[in-house]
Amino acid sequence: MSFNLKIFKRKLWVLIGIPILTVVASYFLISKIGDRYKSTAQIATGFTSDDAVKLNETPATPFDVSTNFTNIIESMNSVPVLNLVSYRLVIHDLEDEKPFRTFDESKEKNIIIDDKALTKALGLFKQKLKDIKPLNLYDPQDQQLFAVLKGYGYDTETISKDLKIRRLENSDFITVDYISENPFLSALTVNVLCQEFIRYNKTLKTDRSSESIEFLKDLVDEKKKLLDEKTAALNEFRVNNNVFSQSEETKNKIALITDYELNRDREANTINRLEFSLRKIENTIEVKSKALGKANQQEVLLVNQRILELQRKINELNSSGSESAKGKLTQLRDELQLEMSRLDALSANKKAEEEFRQLEKERDNLRMDLQIAKTNLSSIDQSLRKLKSDVAGSASKQVTTTELDREVQLATTEYMYVQDKDKTAKN
C-alpha cells in the first residue's frame, strides 16, 4: 500500500499537468482563430405552391419537387452564380470607404497587382457583373482579375468553403448560410447570393422563353400554311368532281367509315404499344431469370439455426465476465454478422422471386390484351371492307371528300392548339 502511494505521489504532477496543458493549448488555439459571424437568408421557391401560371395541368409529384430543389441548390452553388457574388463583394471593397478586407499580395504571387491595376479591375468587374459573364482564365486580363479576387479572398473556391445552401425541411424555402470574420460581410454575402441568383435565373429563363416563343411562332406559321393547303385541296376536289350533295344513306355509311378508320388507327396504336411493352417486359424477365438464384429453404433453416447457436454462445460468454473470453466473443460476433448477412442475401433472393412472378403475371396480361386488340382490329377491317364495298362507285368521290374534310378539321385543330400555346407563352 505504501509502495503504491509513493508511485501516485511521483506521478501526481503528470495527472495534474496534462489537463492544465490541454486547457491552455485549447484556449490558445481558439484565440488564434478569431471571431466568426454567421448570417442567414431565405428565399421562397414556389415549388410547393399551386398558384403559378402553368402551360399544362399535370400536377407536380414529390419527385419533381425534390428534383427542382436539388437543381436550384446546385445552380446557386454553381460557378456562374458565385462569380457574380465575387464581383459584388470585390466591387464593394474596391470603392467603399469601409472595405471588409484589404488586398493580400501574398495570396497571389505570380501576378503583380498595384493601385492602377485595382482601379482598372473595378471597371472590368462592373462590366462583367452587368453582362453576367464568367472569368476566362485563358485570357491574361481575366487572369489578373482572378488574382484580385484571390487577393481579397473572394474567389469562388474560397467563398464556397464557408457557404452552405440547403432546403428548409418540409417547406418551400431554401436557406443560405455564410460565415466570415465580419458580420456585415456575412450579411452582404447571403443577400447578394440570393439577388444574383434570382437575376441569373431570370436571365436564363428569359432566354429560354424567347427561344420557345420563336419556335412556337414558326410552328404557328407552319400549321397555318398546312391548313391553307388542305382547305385549297378540298375545295379544288369538290369543284373538279362536282361533289356537293349525297343521299342520306351514303352519308351515314361514310360517317361509319370515318369512325371505323379512327377506331382502326386507335387499335393499331394500341397493338404497337402493347407489343413494345411486351418486348420490354420479356427482355426484363429474360435478364432477371438469368440473374435470379433460387433461395434454398434448407439453407435458410441452417443459417437461422447457426444464428441462434451463435447468439446463445455470445450470451454465455457475456454472462461469464471472463477476460479470456473477450477474443472469442469478438470472433463469435463477427461470425454472427456474417450469418446475418447471408440471411439478408437469401431473403433478398426470395423478394426477387416474388418480383419475377409479378413480371410474369404482367407479361401474361399483356399477351391477353394484345390478342384482344388484334381481334378487334381484324373485326374493324372486315367492317371497313364491307362498308367501302357498299359505297363504291359514285360514292367513292364523297369518301375522298370526307377524308379531305377530316384532314382540314385536323389541321384546323392543330393550328388552333398551337396558336393558343403561342398566346399563352407570350402572356
C-alpha positions in Angstrom: 0.0 0.0 0.0 2.9 2.4 0.9 4.6 1.5 -2.4 1.5 2.4 -4.4 1.2 5.7 -2.6 4.8 6.6 -3.4 4.1 5.9 -7.1 1.0 8.0 -7.0 2.8 11.0 -5.5 5.6 10.7 -8.0 3.1 10.8 -10.9 0.8 13.4 -9.4 2.4 16.3 -11.4 1.6 14.3 -14.6 -2.0 13.8 -13.7 -2.4 17.5 -12.9 -0.2 18.9 -15.6 -1.8 17.2 -18.6 -5.4 18.6 -18.1 -4.0 22.1 -17.4 -1.8 21.9 -20.5 -4.7 20.8 -22.6 -6.9 23.7 -21.4 -4.1 26.2 -22.1 -3.4 24.8 -25.6 -7.2 24.8 -26.5 -7.6 28.4 -25.3 -4.5 29.5 -27.3 -5.7 27.8 -30.5 -9.3 29.2 -30.2 -8.0 32.7 -29.5 -5.9 32.5 -32.7 -9.0 31.7 -34.8 -10.7 35.0 -34.1 -14.4 35.9 -34.1 -16.6 34.3 -36.8 -20.1 35.6 -37.7 -22.9 33.7 -39.4 -25.6 35.3 -41.5 -28.7 33.5 -42.9 -31.1 34.4 -45.7 -34.1 32.6 -47.1 -35.8 32.6 -50.5 -39.2 31.1 -51.4 -39.1 28.8 -54.5 -42.8 28.4 -55.2 -42.3 24.7 -55.9 -44.8 23.5 -53.3 -47.4 26.1 -54.0 -50.0 25.8 -56.8 -50.7 29.4 -57.7 -48.3 29.7 -60.6 -49.4 30.1 -64.2 -48.9 26.7 -66.0 -48.8 25.8 -69.6 -50.1 22.3 -68.7 -52.3 20.9 -66.0 -50.0 18.0 -65.0 -49.7 18.1 -61.2 -46.2 18.1 -59.7 -45.1 14.9 -58.0 -42.9 14.7 -54.8 -40.1 13.5 -57.0 -40.5 16.5 -59.3 -40.5 18.9 -56.3 -37.3 17.2 -54.8 -35.6 17.4 -58.2 -36.5 21.1 -58.5 -35.0 21.8 -55.1 -31.8 19.9 -55.9 -31.5 21.7 -59.2 -31.9 25.2 -57.7 -29.4 24.4 -54.9 -26.9 23.2 -57.4 -27.5 26.3 -59.5 -26.9 28.6 -56.5 -23.7 26.7 -55.8 -22.6 26.9 -59.4 -19.5 28.8 -60.6 -21.5 31.3 -62.7 -23.6 32.4 -59.8 -20.7 32.5 -57.3 -18.7 34.6 -59.9 -21.4 37.2 -59.7 -21.2 37.2 -55.9 -17.4 37.5 -56.1 -17.9 40.6 -58.4 -20.3 42.3 -56.0 -18.1 41.7 -52.9 -14.8 42.9 -54.6 -16.6 45.9 -56.1 -17.8 46.9 -52.6 -14.2 46.6 -51.2 -12.7 48.5 -54.1 -15.0 51.5 -54.0 -16.4 51.7 -50.4 -14.7 53.8 -47.8 -15.0 50.9 -45.3 -14.0 47.8 -47.1 -14.4 44.4 -45.4 -11.0 43.2 -46.5 -7.8 44.6 -47.9 -5.8 43.2 -50.8 -3.3 40.5 -49.7 -0.4 40.2 -52.1 0.8 37.0 -50.5 -2.2 35.1 -51.8 -1.3 35.6 -55.5 2.5 36.0 -56.1 2.6 35.2 -59.8 0.9 38.4 -60.9 1.8 41.9 -59.7 -1.3 44.0 -58.6 -0.8 47.7 -58.0 -3.2 50.5 -57.3 -3.6 51.2 -61.0 -4.4 47.6 -61.7 -7.0 47.6 -58.9 -8.7 50.8 -60.4 -8.8 49.1 -63.8 -10.1 45.9 -62.3 -13.0 47.8 -60.7 -14.4 48.9 -64.1 -13.9 45.4 -65.6 -15.7 43.8 -62.6 -18.7 46.1 -63.0 -18.9 45.3 -66.7 -18.8 41.6 -66.1 -21.4 41.9 -63.4 -23.7 43.8 -65.8 -23.2 41.3 -68.6 -23.3 38.2 -66.3 -20.0 37.0 -67.8 -17.7 34.5 -66.1 -13.9 34.7 -66.0 -11.9 33.2 -68.8 -8.7 32.1 -67.2 -7.1 31.6 -70.6 -7.4 35.4 -71.1 -4.4 37.3 -69.5 -6.8 40.2 -68.4 -9.2 37.8 -66.7 -6.2 36.1 -65.0 -5.4 39.4 -63.5 -9.0 39.8 -62.3 -8.8 36.4 -60.8 -5.6 37.4 -58.9 -7.5 40.4 -57.5 -10.3 38.1 -56.3 -7.8 35.7 -54.8 -6.0 38.5 -53.0 -9.3 39.6 -51.4 -10.4 36.1 -50.6 -13.5 36.4 -52.8 -12.7 33.8 -55.4 -15.4 31.1 -55.8 -13.4 28.4 -54.2 -12.8 30.4 -51.0 -16.4 31.6 -50.8 -17.8 28.1 -51.2 -15.9 26.8 -48.2 -17.9 28.9 -45.8 -21.2 28.8 -47.7 -24.0 26.4 -47.0 -27.2 26.2 -49.1 -30.0 23.8 -48.1 -33.7 23.3 -48.3 -35.5 24.1 -45.0 -37.1 20.7 -44.3 -40.7 20.2 -45.5 -41.0 23.8 -46.6 -41.0 25.9 -49.7 -37.8 27.8 -48.6 -34.2 27.5 -49.3 -31.8 28.7 -46.6 -28.4 30.3 -47.3 -25.8 30.4 -44.6 -22.4 32.2 -44.7 -19.7 32.5 -42.1 -16.9 35.1 -42.1 -14.8 37.3 -39.9 -17.2 40.3 -40.4 -20.9 40.3 -39.6 -21.7 42.8 -42.3 -19.7 40.8 -44.9 -21.6 37.7 -44.0 -24.9 39.6 -44.3 -24.0 41.1 -47.6 -22.8 37.8 -49.0 -26.1 35.9 -48.3 -28.2 38.8 -49.6 -26.0 39.2 -52.7 -26.1 35.5 -53.4 -30.0 35.5 -53.4 -30.2 38.6 -55.5 -27.7 37.5 -58.1 -29.1 34.0 -58.3 -32.6 35.5 -59.0 -31.1 37.8 -61.7 -29.1 34.9 -63.2 -32.1 32.5 -63.2 -34.4 35.1 -64.6 -32.0 35.8 -67.4 -31.7 32.1 -68.3 -35.5 31.7 -68.2 -35.9 34.8 -70.4 -33.5 33.5 -73.0 -35.2 30.1 -73.0 -38.7 31.6 -73.2 -37.6 33.7 -76.1 -36.3 30.6 -77.9 -39.6 28.8 -77.1 -41.7 31.8 -78.3 -39.7 31.9 -81.6 -40.2 28.2 -82.0 -43.9 28.4 -81.4 -44.2 31.3 -83.9 -42.5 29.2 -86.6 -44.8 26.3 -85.7 -47.9 28.5 -86.0 -46.8 29.7 -89.4 -46.2 26.1 -90.5 -49.6 24.9 -89.2 -51.4 27.9 -90.9 -49.7 27.0 -94.2 -50.7 23.4 -93.9 -54.3 24.4 -93.1 -54.5 26.6 -96.2 -53.1 23.8 -98.3 -55.6 21.3 -97.0 -58.5 23.7 -97.5 -57.5 24.5 -101.0 -57.2 20.8 -101.9 -60.7 20.1 -100.5 -62.3 23.0 -102.5 -60.4 22.1 -105.7 -61.6 18.4 -105.4 -65.2 19.4 -104.9 -65.2 21.8 -107.9 -63.4 19.3 -110.2 -65.6 16.3 -109.3 -68.9 18.1 -108.8 -69.3 16.7 -105.3 -71.9 18.9 -103.5 -74.7 16.5 -102.4 -75.3 12.9 -101.4 -78.1 10.6 -100.2 -78.8 10.2 -96.5 -77.8 6.5 -96.7 -74.4 7.3 -98.3 -73.8 10.0 -95.6 -74.4 7.5 -92.8 -72.1 4.9 -94.3 -69.4 7.4 -95.0 -69.7 8.6 -91.4 -69.4 5.0 -90.3 -66.3 4.5 -92.4 -64.7 7.6 -90.8 -65.4 6.2 -87.3 -64.1 2.8 -88.2 -60.9 4.2 -89.6 -60.4 6.2 -86.4 -61.0 3.1 -84.4 -58.6 1.2 -86.6 -55.9 3.8 -86.0 -56.5 3.6 -82.3 -56.4 -0.2 -82.3 -53.2 -0.2 -84.4 -51.6 2.3 -81.9 -52.8 0.1 -79.0 -51.2 -3.0 -80.7 -47.9 -1.2 -81.2 -47.9 0.0 -77.6 -48.7 -3.5 -76.3 -46.1 -5.2 -78.5 -43.5 -2.7 -77.3 -44.4 -3.2 -73.7 -44.5 -7.0 -74.1 -41.0 -7.0 -75.7 -39.7 -4.8 -72.9 -41.1 -6.9 -70.1 -40.0 -10.2 -71.9 -36.4 -8.8 -72.0 -36.6 -7.9 -68.4 -37.8 -11.4 -67.5 -35.0 -12.9 -69.5 -32.4 -10.8 -67.7 -33.9 -11.5 -64.3 -34.3 -15.2 -65.0 -30.5 -15.4 -65.6 -29.6 -13.4 -62.6 -32.2 -14.9 -60.2 -30.9 -17.5 -57.8 -33.4 -19.9 -56.3 -33.5 -19.5 -52.5 -32.7 -22.8 -50.7 -35.1 -23.2 -47.9 -32.9 -25.8 -46.2 -30.0 -23.3 -46.3 -32.3 -20.6 -44.7 -33.1 -23.0 -41.9 -29.4 -23.9 -41.3 -28.5 -20.2 -41.3 -31.2 -19.5 -38.7 -30.0 -22.4 -36.6 -26.4 -21.1 -36.8 -27.5 -17.6 -35.8 -29.4 -18.9 -32.7 -26.4 -21.1 -31.7 -24.0 -18.1 -32.1 -26.4 -15.9 -30.0 -26.5 -18.5 -27.3 -22.7 -18.7 -27.1 -22.4 -14.9 -27.1 -24.9 -14.7 -24.2 -23.0 -17.4 -22.3 -19.6 -15.6 -22.7 -21.2 -12.2 -21.7 -22.6 -13.8 -18.6 -19.3 -15.4 -17.6 -17.5 -12.0 -17.5 -14.2 -13.7 -18.1 -11.4 -11.6 -19.5 -10.0 -14.5 -21.5 -13.4 -14.8 -23.4 -13.1 -11.3 -25.0 -11.2 -12.6 -28.0 -13.6 -15.5 -28.5 -16.5 -13.1 -28.1 -15.2 -10.8 -30.9 -14.8 -13.9 -33.2 -18.4 -15.0 -32.4 -19.8 -11.6 -33.1 -18.0 -11.5 -36.5 -19.4 -14.9 -37.3 -22.9 -13.7 -36.3 -22.6 -10.7 -38.5 -21.6 -12.9 -41.4 -24.5 -15.2 -40.9 -26.9 -12.3 -40.7 -25.6 -11.0 -44.0 -26.1 -14.4 -45.5 -29.7 -14.5 -44.2 -30.3 -11.0 -45.7 -29.0 -12.2 -49.1 -31.3 -15.2 -49.0 -34.3 -13.0 -48.1 -33.4 -10.6 -50.9 -33.4 -13.5 -53.3 -36.8 -14.5 -52.2 -38.1 -11.0 -52.8 -36.6 -11.1 -56.3 -38.5 -14.3 -57.0 -41.8 -12.5 -56.0 -40.9 -9.6 -58.3 -40.2 -12.2 -61.1 -43.6 -13.8 -60.6 -45.2 -10.4 -60.8 -43.4 -9.7 -64.1 -44.6 -13.0 -65.5 -48.2 -12.1 -64.5 -47.9 -8.7 -66.2 -46.5 -10.4 -69.3 -49.5 -12.8 -69.4 -51.9 -9.9 -69.1 -50.2 -8.0 -71.9 -50.4 -11.1 -74.1 -54.1 -11.3 -73.5 -54.7 -7.6 -74.1 -52.6 -7.9 -77.4 -54.7 -10.8 -78.6 -57.9 -8.9 -77.9 -56.6 -5.8 -79.7 -55.7 -7.9 -82.7 -59.1 -9.5 -82.8 -60.7 -6.1 -82.6 -58.5 -4.8 -85.4 -59.5 -7.8 -87.6 -63.2 -7.2 -86.9 -62.8 -3.4 -87.8 -61.0 -4.3 -91.0 -63.8 -6.6 -92.1 -66.4 -4.0 -91.3 -64.5 -1.4 -93.3 -64.2 -3.6 -96.3 -67.9 -4.2 -96.4 -68.8 -0.6 -95.9 -66.4 0.6 -98.6 -67.8 -2.0 -101.0 -71.3 -0.7 -100.3 -70.4 2.9 -101.1 -68.2 2.1 -104.1 -68.9 3.8 -107.4 -70.4 7.2 -107.3 -70.0 7.5 -103.5 -66.2 6.9 -103.8 -65.8 10.6 -104.6 -67.6 11.6 -101.5 -65.3 9.3 -99.4 -62.4 11.3 -100.7 -64.2 14.5 -99.8 -64.8 13.2 -96.3 -61.1 12.3 -96.0 -60.1 15.7 -97.1 -62.7 17.2 -94.7 -61.2 15.3 -91.9 -57.7 16.4 -92.8 -58.9 20.0 -92.8 -60.5 19.6 -89.4 -57.4 18.0 -88.0 -55.2 20.8 -89.5 -57.6 23.4 -88.0 -57.4 21.8 -84.6 -53.7 21.6 -84.7 -53.4 25.2 -85.8 -55.8 26.5 -83.1 -53.9 24.5 -80.4 -50.5 25.8 -81.4 -51.9 29.4 -81.7 -53.3 29.1 -78.2 -50.0 27.9 -76.9 -48.2 30.7 -78.6 -50.5 33.3 -77.0 -50.1 31.7 -73.6 -46.3 31.6 -73.8 -46.3 35.3 -74.8 -48.5 36.2 -71.9 
